[in-house]
Amino acid sequence: MSRIVQAYYDNNADREWSRLENPYSKVEWVSTLRLMDRYFPDTGHICDIGSGPGRYAIELLQQGYQVTLMDLSSNELALAQKRIEGLGLQAEAYLCESAVNMDVLNDQCCDGVLALGPLYHLLKEEERSQAIRHVYRILKPGGVALLAYINSWGVLKSGVSEFSESYRDSEEIYKYLQEHQLHENEGFTQCYFTTPVKAIEEVKAGGFEIITYAGTESFLAGMREEVSRLYIEDPVVYENLLQAASETSEAPQYRDATEHMVIVVKRPENSEFGG
């Protein structure tokens, strides 16, 4: 994984913690928590790959899971450890490694895996495939993983209100209809955008069974300004929409056009080591 991405997260550790507190990103947060609650086993060891400052890890620890955190940013991990220990919780380990280098983790050591960031910072297909194979390897047969991608189709929609000026060049519109890359001078850092069809193909090639996939913003995708306004002006409406969006994140009519998609996968029960 690029040192550019590592430097970005080293320099913005606190920002990643606070990002999920803003009214719009909270939709992604609540939807993802719902997927974790619905599809992860009731107990066991979860490895959080690309854990960032530990927001999801804390939720899992508070529910009694054993949790290992892995991130390429030492600053993110330091912040995670500080917050986790400040709550009187204890993680299994804090591993500073890239998602393409999980050799430190043993085969079949996890009942569940979160990978909510790495796959949209790995620009090369072979690197993403390597990360997916590692996830397969460390999962026990029957284990479940949540794999996140950034969805080009959803970003196209959100861009109408968030960066419409870039659409003065019509090619900027059409590039979001397919997979493409953004470099550090084009986005917040290096990113890989894909389509649901391509992402699912990539995950299936790693040997996984697809359980479901979700668009975490659901029907609120692309409505950042309106959602933020309602948070202030009508909190009751905001909370109702937040709940409904999280409950419908897997609905086919919404999930293909959200910024973040999460693919829920299972390692087959009778699988061998190969992916």
N, C-alpha and C positions, 0 to 999 in steps of 0.2 A: 504494500500500500504506500502511496506517495507520502514523502516527508512534508509536502505541502498540506495535506489533510491533517497529519499529525500536528504540525505547527498551528494550524487553525484551531484545533481543539485544545491544545496546550494554552493558547492565548485567550480562549473563550470558554473556559470550564464553567464559570458561574453563569454565563449566558445560557448554556445548555440546560442548567438546572431550572432557570427562571422561564425558559421558553414554554414549557408545558403548563405554566400558570396563566398565560395570557388567554383571554376568553375564547379565541378561535382555536388555538392549539390544544385547549382542554378537551375539545371534541375528539381529537386523535387520542388523547390520554385515556379518556373514559371508555372509548370504543376498544382500545387495546387491552385495558384491564378486564373488560367483559370477555374478550376472546381468551385471555389467560385463565379466567375463572371457569369458562365453559369447557375448554379443551385440555388444559394441563391436568395431569394426574393429581389426586387429592394430596399426596405427600411425595417426598423424594428430593432428589438433587437436581437443581436447575442451574445451567450455565448460561450466564448473561454475556453474550459476545457483543462487544461494542456497548458496554454497559454505561458509558458516560459517567455522570456524577452519581449514579446509583438510584435514581428515582424508582425504577421498576424493581430493582433488587430489594429495596427497602420494603416495598409492598409484599414481595414474596417472603422475605424474612419474617415480617410481622404475621404472616399466615402460617409460619412454622416450617417452611421449606429450608433445606440446606442450599446455599447459593454460592457459586463461584463467579467472580466478576473478572472479565477480560476486556481490556481496551488498549488501543495503541498510544493513548495519551496518559503519561504519568501524572499530569496535573488533574485530569478528570478522576483518575483512580484515587489520588490523594484526597480530593474533595469527597468522593464517595466514602472512603474509609472514615474520614472525619465525621460525616453525617451519620453513618451507620453506627459507629461506636458511641457517638453522642446520644443516640437513642437507646443505648444499652444492648444493641444487637451485635451479632458476630457472624461474619461471612466465613466461608471455608477458605477462600484465598482471593488475592488480588493479583492478577497476572497482566503484566504490561507486554502485550504481544499483538501483532496484526492478525486479522481473521484468516489470512492465508498461511499462518504459521502457528497452528494449534497442536503441534507435536507434543507439547508439554502436558496435554490432556490425554488420559488413558482411553483406550478403546472401551466403548460401552460403559462409560462412567456416569452418564446422565439419564435421568428420567424425562427431562425436558430441556429445551434450548430456546433462548431468545436471541434473535439476530435482527435487531430493529434499526440498524444503521449501516453496517459494513457493506452490504451488497449494493448500496447506491453511492459508495465511494470507490468501488473497484471498477476501474474503467475498462479493463481487459476481460474478455469473456473467459479466458483460461484461468484468471485469478478468481473470478466469481465461482467458476466450476470447482476450483480447488477448495474454496471456502465451504461450498455446499457439500462436497465430499467429506470434509472434516466434520461438519455437523452430523452427517450420516454416521460417520465412524464413531463419534463419541456418544451417540444415542444408543440406549439399550433397544433391542427389538421391541416394537410396540411403543417406543418413546415418541413424543410429540415435539415439534419445533414450530415456532412462529418466525417467518422470514419476511422482512419488509423490503419493499422497493418503492422508488418514486415513480409515479405513473404519469407519463407524458400527456396522456389525454386529459387528466385532471389538471395538470399545470397549464395546459392550453386554455382551459376554462377559467382558471383563477387569474390568468394573465390579463383577461379582458378588463378586470377592475384593478389589478395590482401593477401591471407594467405594460399597459396597452400601447404606449408610445413606441415600444419595440416592434409592434405590428405594422408600423409604417412601411417596413420591408416585408412584403407578403411571404417571402421565404421563411421568415421567422415563425409565421403561423403554421406552415406546412411541415416544418421540421418536427413539430410536436405530435404529428400523426404517426411517428415511428420512433424507434430507439435512437438516442443520440447522447453526446457528451457535452458537458459544460466545463470549461477550464476556470481556474481561479479568478481570472479577470472578467468572467461572464456571470458568475454566481457567487454564493457565499464561500464556496471553495470547490474543488474538483468534484463533479457529480456525474453519475450515470442515470439517465432517464430511460425508461422502457415502457412497453405496453403490457397490459395484462396477458395477452396471448403469448408474447415472447417470454415473459417472466415465468409463466406456468410451464412452458416447454423447457426452460432452463432448469427448473427445479425437478421436473419429472426425469430429466436426463441424469440426475444425481441418484436415482433409484427410489425416490420417495413416492408414497401414495398421497395424493392430494385429498385432504379432508374437506376443505372449504377455502374460500378466500374472501376478504373483506376490503372495503374502501373505508378507511377509518373516519373520514369526514362525512360520509353518507350524503344525504340530500342537502347538507349545509356546505358542501364543497364549493369553493369560489366565492363564498359570501362573507369573507373576513370582516369587511366594514360593517355590514348589517348585524352580524353576530356580535361584534364588539359594541355596537350601539345599543342593542337589546340588553346586553349584560349590565349596562349602566342605567338605561331608561326603563326597562321592564324586566327585572330579574326573574319574575315568575315565568314569563314567556321564555326567557333564556334557558332556565332550568328544564322546562318542559321539552324544548327543542333538543337540548343536550341529551336528555334521557331517550327521546325518540330516535335521535340520530345514532346513538350507540346501539340501540336495539335493532336497527335496520341496516347496520353496516355491511351485512352479508347479503342484502337483498339485491338480486340481479339488476334491477332497474337503477341502482345507484352506484354499485361498487366499481364499475368500469370507468367512472369519470371523477375520481377523487384524487387528491394529490398523493396521498400515501395509501398503498395497498399492502395488506398483510396476508401471506399465504400460509395456511395452517396445514402442516404435513405430518405424516407418520412414517416411521421406519417400519417396514413390514415385520410381522411377528416372527416369520420363519427365515429372516434374512441372514446372510453371511456378512463378512466384513466388507466385501467389495460394494462400491456404490455405483 
